[in-house]
Every structure is written in C-alpha cells, then in structure tokens.
Amino acid sequence: MMAEMMAEMVDEMDETRVAIIGAGLGGLCLAQALTRAGIDCMVYERDAALDSRSQGYRLRIDADGADALARCLSPALYGLFRRTCAVPAPRTRFLDGQLAPVSGRAPAVWSAADDGAPNREAADDLCAHRQTLREILLTGVAGRVRFGAAFQALAVGADGRAHVAFADGTSVRADLVVAADGINSAVRRQLAPQAEPLDVGAVCLYGRTPLTAAVRAAVGDDLCAGTSVVFADGYAGIIEPMLFDWGGTPAGLSPVADYLYWALIGPRTRLMGAFPSAAPAAVAESLARDWHPHLRGLFRHADPEGMALLPVRSARLARTWPCWTPGPVTFLGDAIHAMSPAGGLGANVTLRDAAVLAASLAGTALPTAAARAYEAEMRVRAARAIHLSEVGAAALFADVF
C-alpha cells in the first residue's frame, strides 16, 4: 500500500542529492559540511521552528567535538561558536548533599563532553548554550531547511533512489537519506525497529536557574564560581555556571542571560521514589529537601517551565545492531547510537558522525558507497562511546546497581 502511494507521488517529488531528516545538532552540522563541499542537500524538520520546544541548555563540547565543528563549519562560524561559549569555570568540586568535599567518585571515563560530564581536564573543553549552537549551525543554510516537515514513510524506487513522504503530503527523491531525527527516530522505527534503544532504568532531570541577584544570594558564591558535582542519596548531580561575555549579541543569535545549569541523574527508583507522576519541579524540590540550603535555593528558584525529566536510554552494542538493508539510507547520532549522559560523549559523537559522513560523501561520487564506509567507522567508534558511557554510569551508581 505504501509503495503504491509513493509510486503515485513520483512525478510530484522534489529532488535533492542528500535528504537529512532532522534539524538537530547532527543534521544541521552535516548540512553545513555538505554545503561547504558543494553537495546538494536539504534538511527536513518536523518542528515548526528552531525554537519550537526546549531541547536542553548546556552542551559540553570536548576536543573531539570541537574538531568536528571546525571541519564542518566555515572559519567565521567556528569562531562565532567559540566566542559564544560560556566563560570557562576555573575549577571542579566533588561534594555531598551538604556541600562537604568527597573524593574517589569521579568516573575515569568522564571526558568533558555533553550533559552529565563534569570534568575540565581537556584543554579545549567548551560549554555551549544548545539553542545558540543550533542558531549558529542554521546560519547560512536556513534556505536548505524545511520546518514543519514530519517524516511519514520511505521507500526505494525502481531508480534505486530513496523516495520520502512527509505528513503534509509533500515528498522528496534523494540519492541518500540521512536519519538524524534523534532518539525517537521515525526513520529507525520504520526501517530498523529492532534497534530501538533500551531503557536502562535511570532518569535524568535537568533545568536551569536564572542567575539573578536574588539567586546569587540564595545559592552562595561557591556554586557560581565553578562546576560542582554532588553525590547524594544514590544519584549524582552537576551544577555549572553558564556565564557569557559576548560583548553584545551577534546578529542572528538570540540573547542569553547568565544561568546555573543543573542536572540530576540516577536510578529511576531513587529519583522518582514515591512520586512517579509528579511534575519535574516537585521532584527536584523533594530530592533536595534534606540538602544544603544553597542547593535547595537552586531548585526553588529554577524556571519550572524549563525543566525536563527524561528516561535514560542506550543503544545496543554494535555487535547486536541490525545490519539494515543496504540502500540509500544511513543513520546519524541518537537515531542509531543513543547513550547514557553519564559518559559525557553523546553530542560529541554526533558531531563527529557529521564530519565523517560529510568527508566520505565528498570523497566519492557514489552516495551509498560513502554511507557504507561511514557506517563501518561509526559502528566501532560509537560502540566504544556506548561502552564508556555504561562504565561511567556504573561508577556513578556503584552503591546502587
């Protein structure tokens, strides 16, 4: 039935060499790299606009992620990325719920990356505001992004090309489709449902607290002066000041006020306890009820609309991933290798995906051959990152799991 519907739409289809499903970090980074390489591409995003919904705040970009961005972006945009990152925090403290120092709890695999990785050992470790980075990645390629285009179905036509239908009735024909539509990938659901990431039994609660004068008084100077990692009650938290020194908001970017980013991660039974259906704000306040007053102040002043409570999900290791039918389709980022934030690697692995796939496509005239070469490298690299993330989670919650 679907094949017949797609066949009827062939004459009305748009054309592109590479169709990217999803305008997240990976999809936009790939679009930047392909555009610079002169490879025709289009990005299709289900959301109505770039800022339709909150997708998090602080992103920790390690040296590998920064190198991937440098390879994909123009020098000017890469410079803008570095210029708009938060002022580096001078130190990291490891604490208990009463803000007393603790030792021996930092997992060795923490690598200064994405949400949940509180280590600044890497010289090039940077912290970016997620929405700002997405706005930078959209700069110069906005004409190649179509918002409000929700993926509906994909079929391979008699010409060997991918035919993609969207929920609004439009369609596109492409030499290669790149599924970059995140952990809830609709493309993966159709083509590789057995690759659905597993719920590991943990959750992540994150949010931000605007850094006003009242907040500074409530949380104290120490929480504003550097990264704080808190281990208490069988879960872990990170608090990081996001302080910006832009010298004026660059054209095309939304202004961002200073804030304290925070995230709690741990077993669902410990974080949710007796209130599995409570709002994130209520969960945060309950968790901190016996903590130091400065920590309670952090959650009390947090933006309730900006909190999110999400399950931690992880892809199967590479040896158990399905070998999807070879053809004009490949996957990128969380769409195929979601991983726990405990390892701090997710965003950086996704950015590296974009750089490797773009280089592979630029090196051959055969998009499917480029995709297979990229996949061979990505499977090994992502499997290692998933393993390190699992090791990080085990170290964080060794007293619980």
Protein Blocks (a to p, Z undefined) as FASTA:
>chain_A
ZZmmmmmmmmmpccdfbdcehjafklmmmmmmmmmnopacddddfbfbfklpcebjbdcd
dfklmmmmmmmpcfklmmmmmmmpccddfbdcdddfkopacehkacfkbgoiaehiacfk
bfklccddfklmmmmmmgoplmmpcehiacfbdcddfkopacdddfkopacddfbdcdfe
bjklfklmmmmmmlpccdehiacddddddddfklmmmnojmlmnoccdddeehiacdddd
ddddehpaaehiacddddddddddddfklmnmmmlmbcfklmmmmmmmmmcfklmmmmmm
pcfklgccddddddddfklpccddedjddcehjllmgccfklopmmmmmmmmmmmmmmmm
mmpcblklmmmmmmmmmmmmmmmmmmmmmmmmmmmmmmmZZ
